[in-house]
């Protein structure tokens, strides 16, 4: 009898929390609010709400449903909540108190207008965090490096700046997508992330060379996806990458000066293109370009271009690496020379 009374109290509180959520996030204007607030209908049958075998709320799946307003902290009191999907809604979401949601593993906040990750370090139980297409600025918070259960992290398409944090503690991390930001600094090796098979850092300001120990602890039979396109990466694509049997690798529009020949006979790389077109299927050589792709494939060819000085150009233009050390020293020398000339 006591257990039944306790279960009834939990159910009552869960209903109260969902009613608060409905009120705070403009439930009357939702695209679909079927059964919400209806008397006599179990909350497990409200649109977007899922429950476990015990009848407790374990999922709120209300993506793209015209939610608006500040999500209440009370949501984190739902002890069995595993999936909270609120993507594509103009909401004001805060991570404060998220540590109370002790079962929460999947949090999808893409395109919500999110401006801050403050408090995300409390979400130690998270396995999946997506916050793409938002208004995140400044550096990636170190708090994320404490989420040791993370398997998938996506913060692409924001305005994040600064270096990529040290994710070496995240031994379960499989997918890392940070593309289309303004991240800078040298490319990490991710050498201790032995499950990380997907890395998208495209369209940032990452410098330096691809480390020879890049993804060194990942099993060689793992299918690997790497997108480092449109950065400021220099040097040669290292031979050590040939340990991977199957890889998709995008490197266009960097300042790469070579592709090691050991990589040019990898039959299963880039969907079999490397097996057919060798090195050019990784990057078109200097003196050529491939419109929009920077490499040869079934649908693109490396075309002649005298202006193309680097490997993997997707446009026939003269590109200059202002981020390189040599370029920087040259700029400093010229500036000093001009200043001395003015003094003389």
RODO-2510 file (C-alpha; in nm, 4 decimals, decimal comma):
residues 344
     n   res          X          Y          Z
     1     x     0,0000     0,0000     0,0000
     2     x     0,2859     0,2375     0,0863
     3     x     0,4580     0,1677    -0,2468
     4     x     0,1376     0,2407    -0,4355
     5     x     0,0918     0,5671    -0,2457
     6     x     0,4523     0,6667    -0,3232
     7     x     0,4033     0,5864    -0,6922
     8     x     0,0874     0,7949    -0,6996
     9     x     0,2711     1,0879    -0,5422
    10     x     0,5489     1,0629    -0,8021
    11     x     0,2921     1,0543    -1,0791
    12     x     0,1181     1,3582    -0,9368
    13     x     0,4448     1,5515    -0,9175
    14     x     0,5384     1,4558    -1,2735
    15     x     0,2060     1,5888    -1,3954
    16     x     0,2621     1,9136    -1,2048
    17     x     0,6058     1,9528    -1,3660
    18     x     0,4701     1,8970    -1,7152
    19     x     0,1902     2,1466    -1,6500
    20     x     0,4519     2,4050    -1,5460
    21     x     0,6495     2,3222    -1,8612
    22     x     0,3394     2,3667    -2,0768
    23     x     0,2622     2,7015    -1,9169
    24     x     0,6181     2,8398    -1,9288
    25     x     0,6790     2,7346    -2,2917
    26     x     0,3568     2,8560    -2,4494
    27     x     0,1732     2,5266    -2,4748
    28     x    -0,1397     2,6867    -2,6175
    29     x     0,0597     2,7787    -2,9289
    30     x     0,2327     2,4449    -2,9841
    31     x     0,1928     2,2774    -3,3210
    32     x     0,0754     1,9641    -3,1473
    33     x    -0,0430     1,9519    -2,7870
    34     x    -0,2691     1,6499    -2,8124
    35     x    -0,3993     1,5354    -2,4718
    36     x    -0,1913     1,7899    -2,2781
    37     x    -0,3616     1,9012    -1,9536
    38     x    -0,6558     1,6707    -2,0307
    39     x    -0,8163     1,5357    -1,7161
    40     x    -0,8532     1,1606    -1,7060
    41     x    -0,5763     1,1000    -1,9609
    42     x    -0,2480     0,9635    -1,8300
    43     x     0,0522     1,1902    -1,8948
    44     x     0,2138     0,8990    -2,0764
    45     x    -0,0388     0,9620    -2,3541
    46     x     0,0335     1,3332    -2,3888
    47     x     0,1924     1,4203    -2,7222
    48     x     0,5718     1,3882    -2,7105
    49     x     0,5821     1,2224    -2,3679
    50     x     0,7118     0,8701    -2,3227
    51     x     0,7121     0,6553    -2,0105
    52     x     0,8953     0,3488    -1,8880
    53     x     0,7365     0,0236    -1,7722
    54     x     0,6710     0,1742    -1,4294
    55     x     0,4764     0,4601    -1,5848
    56     x     0,7340     0,7306    -1,5074
    57     x     0,8300     0,9903    -1,7671
    58     x     1,1503     0,8867    -1,9464
    59     x     1,1318     1,0987    -2,2632
    60     x     1,0192     1,4421    -2,3761
    61     x     1,0409     1,4577    -2,7556
    62     x     0,9062     1,7949    -2,8641
    63     x     1,1472     1,9056    -3,1343
    64     x     1,0159     2,1569    -3,3894
    65     x     0,6888     2,2034    -3,2059
    66     x     0,6811     2,5844    -3,1653
    67     x     0,7809     2,5865    -2,7994
    68     x     0,8789     2,9328    -2,6759
    69     x     0,9854     3,0748    -2,3405
    70     x     1,2142     2,9727    -2,0564
    71     x     1,2266     2,6024    -1,9838
    72     x     1,1595     2,5477    -1,6130
    73     x     1,4255     2,4003    -1,3881
    74     x     1,1612     2,1620    -1,2574
    75     x     1,2119     1,9444    -1,5670
    76     x     1,5318     1,8191    -1,4097
    77     x     1,3307     1,6765    -1,1190
    78     x     1,2064     1,4018    -1,3517
    79     x     1,4315     1,1308    -1,2116
    80     x     1,3716     0,8790    -1,4921
    81     x     1,4047     1,1275    -1,7790
    82     x     1,6547     0,9890    -2,0332
    83     x     1,5756     1,1779    -2,3546
    84     x     1,5092     1,5509    -2,3687
    85     x     1,4724     1,6641    -2,7297
    86     x     1,3774     2,0300    -2,7691
    87     x     1,5571     2,1140    -3,0944
    88     x     1,4230     2,3706    -3,3446
    89     x     1,2240     2,5669    -3,0882
    90     x     1,2923     2,9304    -2,9844
    91     x     1,3356     2,8584    -2,6151
    92     x     1,5494     2,9994    -2,3338
    93     x     1,7284     2,6904    -2,2024
    94     x     1,9512     2,6847    -1,8946
    95     x     2,1731     2,4017    -1,7697
    96     x     2,1440     2,5172    -1,4097
    97     x     2,0203     2,2284    -1,1979
    98     x     2,0699     1,9683    -1,4707
    99     x     2,2664     1,7516    -1,2285
   100     x     1,9350     1,6603    -1,0618
   101     x     1,8297     1,4772    -1,3802
   102     x     2,0308     1,1720    -1,2827
   103     x     1,9101     0,9559    -1,5733
   104     x     1,9399     1,2103    -1,8558
   105     x     2,1557     1,0695    -2,1360
   106     x     2,0398     1,2458    -2,4539
   107     x     1,9954     1,6226    -2,4841
   108     x     1,9176     1,7734    -2,8251
   109     x     1,9154     2,1541    -2,8351
   110     x     1,9967     2,2304    -3,1994
   111     x     1,8522     2,5578    -3,3308
   112     x     1,7039     2,6756    -3,0015
   113     x     1,8877     3,0078    -2,9735
   114     x     2,1122     2,8696    -2,6974
   115     x     2,3667     3,1321    -2,5864
   116     x     2,5517     2,9634    -2,3002
   117     x     2,6798     2,6246    -2,1861
   118     x     2,7199     2,7426    -1,8260
   119     x     2,6385     2,4558    -1,5909
   120     x     2,6797     2,1802    -1,8503
   121     x     2,9489     2,0223    -1,6344
   122     x     2,6772     1,9103    -1,3925
   123     x     2,5311     1,6840    -1,6605
   124     x     2,7815     1,4085    -1,5841
   125     x     2,5412     1,1415    -1,7064
   126     x     2,5065     1,2751    -2,0634
   127     x     2,5917     1,0392    -2,3487
   128     x     2,4749     1,2658    -2,6316
   129     x     2,4766     1,6466    -2,6493
   130     x     2,3783     1,8356    -2,9612
   131     x     2,3710     2,2148    -2,9711
   132     x     2,4270     2,3035    -3,3362
   133     x     2,2987     2,6145    -3,5132
   134     x     2,2911     2,8287    -3,2014
   135     x     2,4472     3,1492    -3,0680
   136     x     2,7265     3,0058    -2,8565
   137     x     3,0282     3,2360    -2,8356
   138     x     3,3677     3,2433    -2,6664
   139     x     3,5795     2,9382    -2,5833
   140     x     3,4457     2,5860    -2,5446
   141     x     3,4064     2,5474    -2,1672
   142     x     3,6430     2,3085    -1,9912
   143     x     3,3384     2,1706    -1,8093
   144     x     3,2696     1,9590    -2,1172
   145     x     3,5935     1,7703    -2,0598
   146     x     3,4474     1,6353    -1,7344
   147     x     3,1536     1,4612    -1,9037
   148     x     3,3242     1,1238    -1,9125
   149     x     3,0138     0,9400    -2,0359
   150     x     2,9877     1,1445    -2,3553
   151     x     2,9819     0,9450    -2,6771
   152     x     2,8611     1,2174    -2,9112
   153     x     2,9246     1,5925    -2,8931
   154     x     2,8097     1,8362    -3,1592
   155     x     2,8566     2,2120    -3,1256
   156     x     2,8853     2,2885    -3,4963
   157     x     2,7560     2,6065    -3,6578
   158     x     2,8065     2,8457    -3,3680
   159     x     3,0552     3,1285    -3,3050
   160     x     3,2943     2,9478    -3,0728
   161     x     3,6535     3,0725    -3,0524
   162     x     3,9841     2,9666    -2,9010
   163     x     4,1613     2,6294    -2,8906
   164     x     3,9974     2,2891    -2,8851
   165     x     3,9966     2,1618    -2,5250
   166     x     4,1798     1,8507    -2,4141
   167     x     3,9242     1,5733    -2,4524
   168     x     4,1652     1,2953    -2,3511
   169     x     3,9500     1,2007    -2,0493
   170     x     3,6508     1,1250    -2,2706
   171     x     3,7372     0,7636    -2,3448
   172     x     3,3848     0,6852    -2,4656
   173     x     3,3727     0,9678    -2,7197
   174     x     3,2852     0,8403    -3,0682
   175     x     3,1591     1,1481    -3,2528
   176     x     3,2991     1,5018    -3,2303
   177     x     3,1481     1,7694    -3,4536
   178     x     3,2733     2,1251    -3,4064
   179     x     3,2611     2,2496    -3,7663
   180     x     3,1787     2,6019    -3,8821
   181     x     3,3021     2,7945    -3,5799
   182     x     3,6098     3,0134    -3,5295
   183     x     3,8217     2,7688    -3,3363
   184     x     4,1959     2,8204    -3,3547
   185     x     4,5228     2,6702    -3,2362
   186     x     4,6937     2,3528    -3,3505
   187     x     4,5088     2,0352    -3,4403
   188     x     4,4957     1,7957    -3,1410
   189     x     4,6043     1,4369    -3,1965
   190     x     4,3140     1,2792    -3,0043
   191     x     4,5656     0,9996    -2,9542
   192     x     4,4061     0,8679    -2,6342
   193     x     4,0459     0,8674    -2,7594
   194     x     4,0313     0,5022    -2,8607
   195     x     3,6690     0,5097    -2,9786
   196     x     3,6679     0,8418    -3,1638
   197     x     3,5908     0,7531    -3,5258
   198     x     3,4159     1,0731    -3,6431
   199     x     3,5915     1,4115    -3,6266
   200     x     3,4466     1,7160    -3,8031
   201     x     3,6464     2,0340    -3,7437
   202     x     3,5806     2,1867    -4,0856
   203     x     3,5529     2,5609    -4,1461
   204     x     3,7536     2,6829    -3,8507
   205     x     4,0944     2,8485    -3,8115
   206     x     4,2970     2,5476    -3,7037
   207     x     4,6690     2,5653    -3,7781
   208     x     4,9759     2,3436    -3,7722
   209     x     5,0215     1,9996    -3,9256
   210     x     4,8208     1,6804    -3,8951
   211     x     4,9954     1,4955    -3,6095
   212     x     5,1588     1,1656    -3,6989
   213     x     4,9781     1,0080    -3,4016
   214     x     4,6367     1,1398    -3,5041
   215     x     4,3739     0,8970    -3,3654
   216     x     4,6619     0,6653    -3,2749
   217     x     4,4666     0,4453    -3,0326
   218     x     4,1641     0,3886    -3,2592
   219     x     4,1440     0,0293    -3,3920
   220     x     4,2656     0,0069    -3,7510
   221     x     3,9551    -0,1786    -3,8698
   222     x     3,7250     0,1061    -3,7590
   223     x     3,5525     0,3060    -4,0349
   224     x     3,6871     0,6599    -3,9899
   225     x     3,5353     0,9939    -4,0913
   226     x     3,7595     1,3029    -4,0803
   227     x     3,6628     1,6482    -4,2058
   228     x     3,9316     1,9136    -4,1658
   229     x     3,8356     2,1144    -4,4746
   230     x     3,8700     2,4926    -4,4856
   231     x     4,1196     2,5484    -4,2081
   232     x     4,4836     2,6665    -4,2097
   233     x     4,6505     2,3272    -4,1818
   234     x     4,9995     2,2954    -4,3293
   235     x     5,2566     2,0317    -4,4181
   236     x     5,2135     1,6809    -4,5532
   237     x     4,9271     1,4420    -4,4903
   238     x     5,1201     1,1877    -4,2780
   239     x     5,1894     0,8313    -4,3853
   240     x     5,0817     0,7004    -4,0448
   241     x     4,7171     0,7378    -4,1461
   242     x     4,7571     0,4373    -4,3761
   243     x     4,6976     0,2126    -4,0759
   244     x     4,3239     0,2694    -4,1317
   245     x     4,1622     0,0385    -4,3818
   246     x     3,8495     0,2436    -4,4451
   247     x     3,8452     0,6194    -4,4213
   248     x     3,6534     0,9184    -4,5495
   249     x     3,8821     1,2210    -4,5308
   250     x     3,8102     1,5775    -4,6426
   251     x     4,1006     1,8219    -4,6430
   252     x     4,0211     2,0777    -4,9131
   253     x     4,1171     2,4449    -4,8893
   254     x     4,3977     2,4237    -4,6378
   255     x     4,7667     2,4994    -4,6981
   256     x     4,8789     2,1405    -4,7394
   257     x     5,2039     2,0880    -4,9298
   258     x     5,2057     1,7122    -4,9763
   259     x     5,0246     1,3778    -4,9561
   260     x     5,2454     1,0874    -4,8537
   261     x     5,2500     0,8263    -5,1273
   262     x     5,1779     0,5454    -4,8793
   263     x     4,8213     0,6753    -4,8644
   264     x     4,7582     0,6671    -5,2368
   265     x     4,6808     0,2966    -5,2704
   266     x     4,4155     0,2724    -4,9994
   267     x     4,1454     0,0953    -5,1964
   268     x     3,8544     0,1687    -4,9621
   269     x     3,9250     0,5302    -4,8795
   270     x     3,6796     0,8024    -4,9818
   271     x     3,4179     0,5524    -5,0905
   272     x     3,6633     0,3721    -5,3172
   273     x     3,7791     0,6846    -5,5006
   274     x     4,1396     0,6476    -5,3808
   275     x     4,1480     0,2982    -5,5253
   276     x     4,0545     0,4461    -5,8623
   277     x     4,2285     0,7851    -5,8693
   278     x     4,5133     0,7401    -5,6166
   279     x     4,6516     1,0562    -5,4512
   280     x     4,4248     1,2903    -5,6470
   281     x     4,1242     1,1341    -5,4728
   282     x     4,2638     1,2642    -5,1444
   283     x     4,3692     1,6080    -5,2719
   284     x     4,4272     1,7549    -5,6160
   285     x     4,7981     1,8373    -5,6572
   286     x     4,9335     2,1915    -5,6981
   287     x     4,8685     2,3329    -6,0427
   288     x     4,5183     2,1865    -6,0409
   289     x     4,1871     2,2306    -5,8608
   290     x     3,8488     2,0558    -5,8415
   291     x     3,5530     2,2974    -5,8244
   292     x     3,3835     2,2751    -5,4859
   293     x     3,5596     1,9519    -5,3832
   294     x     3,9366     1,9895    -5,4020
   295     x     3,9843     1,6251    -5,4971
   296     x     3,9052     1,3850    -5,7774
   297     x     3,6020     1,1622    -5,7524
   298     x     3,3391     0,9991    -5,9679
   299     x     3,1749     1,3385    -6,0109
   300     x     3,4721     1,5778    -6,0089
   301     x     3,8084     1,6112    -6,1825
   302     x     4,1313     1,7936    -6,1061
   303     x     4,1510     2,0717    -6,3639
   304     x     4,4554     2,2761    -6,4631
   305     x     4,5110     2,5988    -6,2684
   306     x     4,8444     2,7797    -6,2625
   307     x     4,7403     2,9801    -5,9574
   308     x     4,6742     2,6764    -5,7389
   309     x     4,9849     2,6496    -5,5200
   310     x     4,8542     2,4115    -5,2546
   311     x     4,7065     2,0641    -5,2500
   312     x     4,3294     2,0380    -5,2459
   313     x     4,2146     2,3724    -5,3782
   314     x     3,8464     2,3941    -5,4659
   315     x     3,8867     2,7255    -5,6481
   316     x     4,1320     2,8438    -5,9113
   317     x     4,2740     3,1299    -5,7061
   318     x     4,6080     3,2297    -5,5558
   319     x     4,5863     3,1524    -5,1848
   320     x     4,8266     3,2911    -4,9241
   321     x     4,8844     3,1410    -4,5809
   322     x     4,8976     3,4412    -4,3506
   323     x     4,8806     3,2097    -4,0462
   324     x     5,2069     3,0288    -4,1202
   325     x     5,5161     3,1064    -3,9144
   326     x     5,7146     3,1912    -4,2265
   327     x     5,4413     3,4208    -4,3493
   328     x     5,4223     3,5889    -4,0114
   329     x     5,7999     3,6428    -3,9966
   330     x     5,7954     3,7852    -4,3476
   331     x     5,5153     4,0254    -4,2520
   332     x     5,7044     4,1351    -3,9408
   333     x     6,0238     4,1879    -4,1453
   334     x     5,8459     4,3989    -4,4053
   335     x     5,6721     4,6047    -4,1352
   336     x     5,9995     4,6697    -3,9528
   337     x     6,1723     4,7639    -4,2780
   338     x     5,9014     5,0163    -4,3599
   339     x     5,9187     5,1658    -4,0098
   340     x     6,3015     5,1977    -4,0279
   341     x     6,2708     5,3584    -4,3704
   342     x     6,0261     5,6128    -4,2333
   343     x     6,2632     5,6935    -3,9446
   344     x     6,5557     5,7413    -4,1835
***
